[in-house]
Structure formats: C-alpha cells, structure tokens
C-alpha cells in the first residue's frame, strides 16, 4: 500500500537560505533511495540532496533559483508506508549529556531500527570566474555538482559527455577527456549513448606506389572544420528547383556595354544577390539565426549577402553589406573587388563577417545539382549550377529556354519543408521576371 509522503530538506550543516541550481527529477519520475533530487549551491559549497526513500514523484514544491533552508518542503512522493520519511521537526533531538545509566533505564524500543543517512559532502568552493553555459542537455546529465561546475568553467555540455563512473555517472576525468578529444580532432559525441564517429585508420600508401604529401592550406583547414561542424550539428534539408532565366539573360547581355563603361563586369551573380534580397524580405525566417541556447530566433533587419569565391588556397565567402540598398552595378563592382582581394589573399576578416545568407555559384564550372552546406550561424544557403538550354512547352509549341538549376539547403530546426518550397518557388518567379524586384 502506498501513500503520499512529504519530502523535506534535511540538516545540511551550517547553511541557511541556500539556492537551488538544479532539479534532477520531474513529476512522474520513479526514484530510488539516495537518488539525487536537487542540487544546492551556496557561496562556499555545492551538494546533491538525495531522496530518503524510493517512490514516484507526485509534485515538486520548489523551483530552480529558490533559496531554501532546513525543513523546507521539497516534494510530494508516493511511496510505501514503511518508507515514509520523518519530518525534521518530528525527529527527537538526542541530548548528548544523557548518561549511560539513564539510557539503560529506558525500555527497549519495539520500532524498527532507523537507518542513518550520511549528509552530502560539500564540493570544492566555486571559483569566482566560473560562468554558466546555456541550458541544453546538461540538466539531465548524471554528474555531481563539482563536475557540473568544472564543465561550466570549460563551456562543456555535459549532455554530450559519456560517463565512465558507476551507473554512467560523469567524472571530472570524462570531462577532461571529452575536451581534449574535441580540441584535438573536432570529434562529435552522441548525447544518447556517448558514441563517437569511428576514426579513420591510418594507411601507409607508400606500400602501393610513389606518393607525395602536401600540407593543407590554413584557409582549407579552418574552412573544413567550420563546414564539418555545420554539417554535423545542423539538420540539413535541400530543396531543388529551377528557373527560366531566358529573359533575365537577354536583359543582362543588353546591359553589358553600359556596365563596361562603368567599369563593371555584370554577371549573373549580381542578379542573384538582388533576387535573394527580395525573397528574404518576403520570408524573414531565412534571414534569421538561432540563439546560442536554441530557444529563440534572432531576426536581422539588414541584408548582408555572402558570395562564395574559390581561391588557390581554398573557399572564402566575402560579404556584400546592405545589398538591399545597392543597385546592380554597385553590387557587381563590389563582387569583383572582393573576389580579387580574396584570390590575392588581401581580403580582411571584417569583409567576410556578418553575412545573413550565402550564395554559392558553380555556373562557371558546370554540373546539374549539388547540396550546399549551410554557412553557420546562417540558416540557409543557395547553390546555383550552370544554366542550360532546354525545350519547354509554350502552348502547343516546344521552344528553347535557358533553365537555371539551383538548390536551397536550410536548417530544419528553423524552417520546415513547406517554407523551403515556397522560398524556391518565389525565387524562381523573381528570376524568371526580374521586374518583380521593383514591386
């Protein structure tokens, strides 16, 4: 038979009004005796408060941030009557001055022996320089307060660390090993079972024939790490579509002489930038970024468009700032200037920062389709391939039209499939009739 029992804060030593920094259980959870219920932290120590009995959590009476003292009601728990915990006020205080003779005169008690629980050991003092990282999976991790504090100092999400202690409890050594592994090779740990990607075994290629080893450029190393992180941490979805740019291309060619007089090389990319800005204004979710804790969206009121540029040392992404306030010639000129700087290695970090959306064009190289990787912290990227002439029905007649294939990769945490399809369809409409940017 079970009944509802009140769980009170036991004697925690010389502490008063101690703040709750973590609650380890939820309503409905089944807990065993000595399982941690919550974590307290004062200016001198941290401690886990264990459950005095086994049972099911019926109601939690406190919240993170509350300051509590001995005897405070923590929770209501359904448990067997034999496991009912005593209220601190109901426990008689032993008079240490009672003599052995007085003890001998007392009749023997018939009640069951009371198991004495050892109080939680305080953890080392919290360093004044420690910082609390954003909430993630850390709150559910099985770790002591001192290990949590150590992880906060390093900025480690405990939800990604595999525990090697009893019952998969995370130890300080586990946090150190995780940090070392990430710093050394950017390996990613799975939050559910601690698995990591299998390492590629080394191969002595010289056994099979002549080889030559060349060091990867710094740009490619840094860019590769960024792309790997984006690919492995962002749930990518890619939407493929195409646009009839026959009229746009005719208009572009008609302006080549005028553009040349202005010292401008008018390419399709400049039109893509203007078209993308127009679409972003209609779909603001694509011009946003996730907050660091993943709980909110940061909408940008500016339109800085990144354009991927291939260089001898690797891929770089210069940013066209305030593209919504610039004309085609200005955008085309800036694309040329930044691309030249990127290939010459003179582009500055400031000229590659602050992008809202990236365009990666392989039109000059070829290919039909590809999956562009999102340039984090952006939430979407446009990949454009080479336009080709295709027969298209206009009424009952087949006529040659210049068709541009493109692909939109987007972060599925922010954007759903319907919005992705609407974005590509609207972009196709704008490219098919560039006059839409005037509306």
CORBELWO-V806207 format. One record per residue. N is the residue number from 1. RES is the residue in one letter. SS is DSSP state (hx for helix, st for strand, lp for the rest). PHI is phi in whole degrees, 0 to 359 (999 if undefined). D_FIRST is the distance of its C-alpha to the first C-alpha in whole Angstrom. Layout:
n,res,ss,phi,d_first
N,RES,SS,PHI,D_FIRST
N,RES,SS,PHI,D_FIRST
This chain:
n,res,ss,phi,d_first
1,X,lp,999,0
2,X,st,243,4
3,X,st,214,7
4,X,st,281,11
5,X,st,243,12
6,X,st,267,16
7,X,st,254,18
8,X,st,249,22
9,X,lp,287,25
10,X,lp,284,25
11,X,lp,296,29
12,X,lp,249,31
13,X,lp,90,34
14,X,lp,278,37
15,X,lp,227,36
16,X,lp,215,36
17,X,lp,54,36
18,X,st,268,35
19,X,st,279,35
20,X,st,275,32
21,X,st,255,34
22,X,st,198,31
23,X,st,244,28
24,X,lp,271,26
25,X,lp,234,23
26,X,lp,229,23
27,X,lp,300,20
28,X,lp,98,18
29,X,lp,291,19
30,X,st,267,16
31,X,st,236,17
32,X,lp,261,17
33,X,lp,302,18
34,X,lp,79,21
35,X,lp,293,22
36,X,st,293,24
37,X,st,264,23
38,X,st,204,27
39,X,st,237,30
40,X,st,252,32
41,X,st,215,36
42,X,lp,255,39
43,X,lp,284,42
44,X,lp,240,42
45,X,lp,202,39
46,X,st,235,36
47,X,st,204,32
48,X,st,274,29
49,X,st,257,26
50,X,st,278,23
51,X,lp,283,19
52,X,lp,284,18
53,X,lp,217,15
54,X,lp,265,13
55,X,st,170,12
56,X,st,245,13
57,X,st,290,16
58,X,st,263,16
59,X,st,203,19
60,X,st,255,22
61,X,lp,261,24
62,X,lp,232,27
63,X,lp,219,29
64,X,lp,299,32
65,X,lp,102,35
66,X,lp,294,33
67,X,st,250,34
68,X,st,231,31
69,X,lp,229,31
70,X,lp,306,29
71,X,lp,92,26
72,X,lp,292,26
73,X,st,285,23
74,X,st,265,23
75,X,st,198,20
76,X,st,252,16
77,X,st,228,13
78,X,st,271,10
79,X,st,209,8
80,X,st,291,6
81,X,hx,298,7
82,X,hx,291,9
83,X,hx,263,11
84,X,lp,298,12
85,X,lp,279,16
86,X,lp,282,18
87,X,lp,290,20
88,X,hx,307,24
89,X,hx,288,25
90,X,hx,275,23
91,X,lp,275,24
92,X,lp,294,27
93,X,lp,278,30
94,X,lp,285,32
95,X,lp,276,35
96,X,lp,295,37
97,X,lp,274,40
98,X,lp,297,38
99,X,lp,280,40
100,X,hx,294,39
101,X,hx,292,41
102,X,hx,295,38
103,X,hx,295,35
104,X,hx,290,36
105,X,hx,285,37
106,X,lp,286,33
107,X,lp,290,31
108,X,lp,296,28
109,X,lp,284,25
110,X,lp,265,22
111,X,lp,285,19
112,X,lp,292,18
113,X,lp,297,21
114,X,lp,268,20
115,X,lp,281,21
116,X,lp,270,24
117,X,lp,266,24
118,X,lp,287,28
119,X,lp,293,29
120,X,lp,295,30
121,X,lp,279,34
122,X,lp,292,36
123,X,lp,275,38
124,X,lp,302,42
125,X,lp,300,43
126,X,lp,286,44
127,X,lp,297,47
128,X,lp,290,49
129,X,lp,266,50
130,X,lp,290,47
131,X,lp,234,46
132,X,lp,267,43
133,X,lp,279,44
134,X,lp,297,42
135,X,lp,294,39
136,X,lp,210,38
137,X,lp,268,36
138,X,hx,298,36
139,X,hx,297,33
140,X,hx,266,31
141,X,lp,289,32
142,X,lp,268,31
143,X,st,207,33
144,X,lp,282,33
145,X,hx,302,35
146,X,hx,294,38
147,X,hx,290,38
148,X,hx,299,38
149,X,hx,296,41
150,X,hx,297,43
151,X,hx,293,42
152,X,hx,297,43
153,X,hx,297,46
154,X,hx,269,47
155,X,lp,74,46
156,X,lp,264,44
157,X,lp,278,41
158,X,hx,297,38
159,X,hx,295,37
160,X,hx,258,40
161,X,lp,260,40
162,X,lp,270,38
163,X,lp,276,36
164,X,lp,249,37
165,X,lp,277,35
166,X,hx,303,31
167,X,hx,55,29
168,X,hx,62,32
169,X,lp,294,32
170,X,st,278,36
171,X,lp,258,38
172,X,hx,299,41
173,X,hx,296,43
174,X,hx,294,42
175,X,hx,295,43
176,X,hx,297,46
177,X,hx,296,47
178,X,hx,297,46
179,X,hx,298,48
180,X,hx,296,51
181,X,hx,295,50
182,X,hx,293,51
183,X,hx,295,54
184,X,hx,279,55
185,X,hx,216,55
186,X,lp,57,53
187,X,lp,286,50
188,X,lp,251,47
189,X,st,257,44
190,X,lp,278,41
191,X,lp,285,38
192,X,lp,274,36
193,X,lp,228,37
194,X,lp,75,39
195,X,lp,290,42
196,X,st,234,45
197,X,lp,295,49
198,X,lp,295,50
199,X,lp,286,53
200,X,lp,281,57
201,X,lp,293,58
202,X,lp,293,62
203,X,lp,233,65
204,X,lp,272,68
205,X,hx,292,70
206,X,hx,294,73
207,X,hx,291,73
208,X,lp,258,74
209,X,lp,160,77
210,X,lp,296,78
211,X,lp,225,76
212,X,lp,220,76
213,X,lp,255,73
214,X,lp,235,74
215,X,lp,289,71
216,X,lp,288,69
217,X,lp,297,70
218,X,hx,299,68
219,X,hx,298,68
220,X,hx,291,67
221,X,hx,295,64
222,X,hx,294,63
223,X,hx,297,63
224,X,hx,295,61
225,X,hx,296,58
226,X,hx,295,58
227,X,hx,293,58
228,X,hx,297,56
229,X,hx,297,53
230,X,hx,295,54
231,X,hx,293,53
232,X,hx,268,50
233,X,hx,250,48
234,X,lp,249,49
235,X,lp,287,48
236,X,st,281,52
237,X,st,230,53
238,X,st,242,57
239,X,st,252,58
240,X,st,258,62
241,X,st,201,64
242,X,st,209,68
243,X,st,224,71
244,X,st,276,74
245,X,lp,252,76
246,X,hx,301,80
247,X,hx,292,81
248,X,hx,298,79
249,X,hx,293,81
250,X,hx,297,84
251,X,hx,295,84
252,X,hx,300,83
253,X,hx,294,86
254,X,hx,290,88
255,X,lp,255,87
256,X,hx,296,88
257,X,hx,293,91
258,X,hx,296,90
259,X,hx,296,88
260,X,hx,295,90
261,X,hx,296,92
262,X,lp,273,89
263,X,lp,71,89
264,X,lp,239,85
265,X,lp,262,84
266,X,lp,273,82
267,X,lp,254,80
268,X,hx,296,77
269,X,hx,299,74
270,X,hx,299,76
271,X,hx,293,75
272,X,hx,298,72
273,X,hx,299,71
274,X,hx,296,72
275,X,hx,293,70
276,X,hx,297,67
277,X,hx,301,67
278,X,hx,298,68
279,X,hx,289,65
280,X,hx,299,62
281,X,hx,293,63
282,X,hx,276,62
283,X,lp,233,59
284,X,hx,295,58
285,X,hx,300,55
286,X,hx,282,57
287,X,hx,253,58
288,X,st,233,55
289,X,st,218,53
290,X,st,287,49
291,X,lp,292,49
292,X,lp,304,48
293,X,lp,272,44
294,X,lp,71,44
295,X,lp,261,43
296,X,lp,208,46
297,X,st,251,49
298,X,st,255,53
299,X,st,272,55
300,X,lp,264,59
301,X,lp,265,62
302,X,lp,235,64
303,X,lp,229,66
304,X,lp,255,66
305,X,st,253,67
306,X,st,275,67
307,X,st,235,69
308,X,st,292,69
309,X,st,233,72
310,X,st,273,73
311,X,st,235,75
312,X,lp,296,76
313,X,lp,264,73
314,X,st,138,70
315,X,st,274,69
316,X,st,232,69
317,X,st,232,68
318,X,st,294,70
319,X,st,242,69
320,X,st,273,71
321,X,lp,276,70
322,X,lp,52,70
323,X,hx,296,71
324,X,hx,289,71
325,X,hx,257,74
326,X,lp,240,76
327,X,lp,275,78
328,X,hx,301,79
329,X,hx,294,82
330,X,hx,296,80
331,X,hx,295,77
332,X,hx,299,79
333,X,hx,297,81
334,X,hx,292,78
335,X,hx,299,77
336,X,hx,296,80
337,X,hx,296,80
338,X,hx,291,76
339,X,hx,296,77
340,X,hx,297,80
341,X,hx,295,78
342,X,hx,296,75
343,X,hx,289,78
344,X,hx,274,80
345,X,lp,77,77
346,X,lp,252,78
347,X,lp,290,75
348,X,lp,266,73
349,X,hx,302,69
350,X,hx,297,69
351,X,hx,280,71
352,X,hx,239,68
353,X,lp,243,65
354,X,lp,85,63
355,X,lp,293,63
356,X,lp,257,61
357,X,st,202,62
358,X,st,241,64
359,X,st,244,67
360,X,st,241,67
361,X,st,249,70
362,X,lp,250,72
363,X,lp,301,74
364,X,lp,280,77
365,X,lp,256,76
366,X,lp,124,75
367,X,lp,98,72
368,X,lp,259,70
369,X,lp,218,66
370,X,lp,204,64
371,X,lp,260,61
372,X,lp,289,61
373,X,lp,269,58
374,X,lp,299,57
375,X,lp,271,59
376,X,lp,304,56
377,X,lp,270,55
378,X,lp,292,57
379,X,lp,246,55
380,X,st,201,57
381,X,st,211,61
382,X,st,252,63
383,X,st,250,65
384,X,st,244,69
385,X,lp,254,71
386,X,lp,283,74
387,X,lp,285,76
388,X,st,225,77
389,X,st,283,80
390,X,st,225,78
391,X,st,285,79
392,X,st,231,77
393,X,st,288,78
394,X,st,236,80
395,X,lp,72,80
396,X,lp,259,82
397,X,st,251,83
398,X,st,267,82
399,X,st,233,83
400,X,st,285,82
401,X,st,229,80
402,X,st,273,78
403,X,st,251,75
404,X,st,254,72
405,X,st,277,69
406,X,st,212,66
407,X,st,224,63
408,X,st,245,60
409,X,st,262,57
410,X,st,218,55
411,X,st,280,51
412,X,lp,289,49
413,X,lp,289,46
414,X,lp,252,49
415,X,lp,237,51
416,X,lp,265,50
417,X,hx,296,52
418,X,hx,296,53
419,X,hx,296,54
420,X,hx,297,56
421,X,hx,292,58
422,X,hx,296,59
423,X,hx,298,60
424,X,hx,293,62
425,X,hx,293,64
426,X,hx,291,65
427,X,hx,298,66
428,X,hx,298,68
429,X,hx,296,70
430,X,hx,295,71
431,X,hx,291,72
432,X,hx,290,74
433,X,lp,218,76
434,X,hx,298,76
435,X,hx,296,77
436,X,hx,297,73
437,X,hx,289,73
438,X,hx,271,75
439,X,lp,281,73
